[in-house]
Amino acid sequence: MKENKKILIAGGTIVIINILIVFLLILPTHKQIRADLEKFLEEKKALATITQELSDFKDFETKADLYLSDLGRMYGLITDQVFIDKELPINFITFLEEEAQKNGLSLKVTPILAPKEENALFNSINFQLNIEGQFPALLEFIKRTEHWQWLVETKLLSIAKNEKEGYIAANILIKAYVRE
C-alpha cells in the first residue's frame, strides 16, 4: 500500500504541477500573444489605410494638372453662367425684358452702380425694375426671378395699385453679382 500511496502522491503532484504550469505560464502567455496579435492586426490595418491614402495622393498628384484644367474650365462655365458681365449687362437686361414681355408686363430697367461693400466676396450691380401689369403676370415674373441662372438678390420690392383698372405698379431693386 505504501507504494500505491507513493504513486498517488507522485501522480497528484505531477497533476498539480501541470495545472500550475498551465495557469501560471501558458494562459498568461497565450493572453499576451492574443493581445499582441490584435494590436498587430490593428497596426497592419492602419498601415494599409495609410498606404492606400499615399497611393491615392500620388495618383492625385500625377493627375493634378488634369484636375486643375477641369476646375478652371468649370470655374469659367460657372462664372459665365452665374455672374453678369459688369461692362456689358445687356444679356441680363434683355432676359428681363423678354420675361416681362412673355407675361404682358411693361418694364423699365435702370442699372445702378453700387459702391463695393466691405468684406464682400463679389462685386455687384443693382438694377431698378419698374413694372406695370396684371397682378398674376407680375407674380409669375417674380416667381421666375427665383429660378434665374444668374446669382441675384432681391433687395427691395414694393407693389402699389395703379389708377388703371386691374393694373398694379411694382418697383424691384435687384442686386446682381458681376464678374470682373
C-alpha positions, 0 to 999 in steps of 0.5 A, spaced: 500 500 500 505 504 501 507 504 494 500 505 491 500 511 496 507 513 493 504 513 486 498 517 488 502 522 491 507 522 485 501 522 480 497 528 484 503 532 484 505 531 477 497 533 476 498 539 480 504 541 477 501 541 470 495 545 472 500 550 475 504 550 469 498 551 465 495 557 469 501 560 471 505 560 464 501 558 458 494 562 459 498 568 461 502 567 455 497 565 450 493 572 453 499 576 451 500 573 444 492 574 443 493 581 445 499 582 441 496 579 435 490 584 435 494 590 436 498 587 430 492 586 426 490 593 428 497 596 426 497 592 419 490 595 418 492 602 419 498 601 415 494 599 409 489 605 410 495 609 410 498 606 404 492 606 400 491 614 402 499 615 399 497 611 393 491 615 392 495 622 393 500 620 388 495 618 383 492 625 385 498 628 384 500 625 377 493 627 375 493 634 378 494 638 372 488 634 369 484 636 375 486 643 375 484 644 367 477 641 369 476 646 375 478 652 371 474 650 365 468 649 370 470 655 374 469 659 367 462 655 365 460 657 372 462 664 372 459 665 365 453 662 367 452 665 374 455 672 374 453 678 369 458 681 365 459 688 369 461 692 362 456 689 358 449 687 362 445 687 356 444 679 356 441 680 363 437 686 361 434 683 355 432 676 359 428 681 363 425 684 358 423 678 354 420 675 361 416 681 362 414 681 355 412 673 355 407 675 361 404 682 358 408 686 363 411 693 361 418 694 364 423 699 365 430 697 367 435 702 370 442 699 372 445 702 378 452 702 380 453 700 387 459 702 391 463 695 393 461 693 400 466 691 405 468 684 406 464 682 400 466 676 396 463 679 389 462 685 386 455 687 384 450 691 380 443 693 382 438 694 377 431 698 378 425 694 375 419 698 374 413 694 372 406 695 370 401 689 369 396 684 371 397 682 378 398 674 376 403 676 370 407 680 375 407 674 380 409 669 375 415 674 373 417 674 380 416 667 381 421 666 375 426 671 378 427 665 383 429 660 378 434 665 374 441 662 372 444 668 374 446 669 382 441 675 384 438 678 390 432 681 391 433 687 395 427 691 395 420 690 392 414 694 393 407 693 389 402 699 389 395 699 385 395 703 379 389 708 377 388 703 371 383 698 372 386 691 374 393 694 373 398 694 379 405 698 379 411 694 382 418 697 383 424 691 384 431 693 386 435 687 384 442 686 386 446 682 381 453 679 382 458 681 376 464 678 374 470 682 373 
